[in-house]
């Protein structure tokens, strides 16, 4: 839903690296015990995931969230079994500290041979930029956290306003 936390603190709050690292640690402490479970699954997402898997699609998560949190959240909402790969940022951000690096890792873990059969779905410009860095088209999830026009401006190949609208883009 946002750029990696460290970058958010340095860019939007003007913190130096040490301050940002401390702020990330405080955020993760809260998020790991409470914040991760304050989420809700968008209506229609589980049905879409089930239909994609039934259609033979391989699914991966490539999130800027730290990877262990992404895995735990998907388990908590009983969605983890739909995904072949769940990947996110590494805790220190040294290996996968950008969305582009997370996407590159996810595609590598999927062991996909061609870029044509891969598409990124994201709700922020960082998703679109990370996909573009990897030569992957990105479909914008207009029901997410992005600002109006953000996904189009970033270069999303399409923007689906609702979960229902994305279905024909993925299952046709």
ABEGO torsion letter per residue (X at the ends): XBBBAAAAAAAAAGBBAAAAAAAAAAAAAAAAAAAAAABBBBBGAAAAAAAAAAAGBBBBBBBABBAAAAAAAAAAAGAAAABABBBBBBAAGAABABAAAAAAAAAAAAGBABAAABBBBBABAAAAAAAAAAGBBBBBBAABABBBGAAAAAGBABBBABAAAAAAAAAX
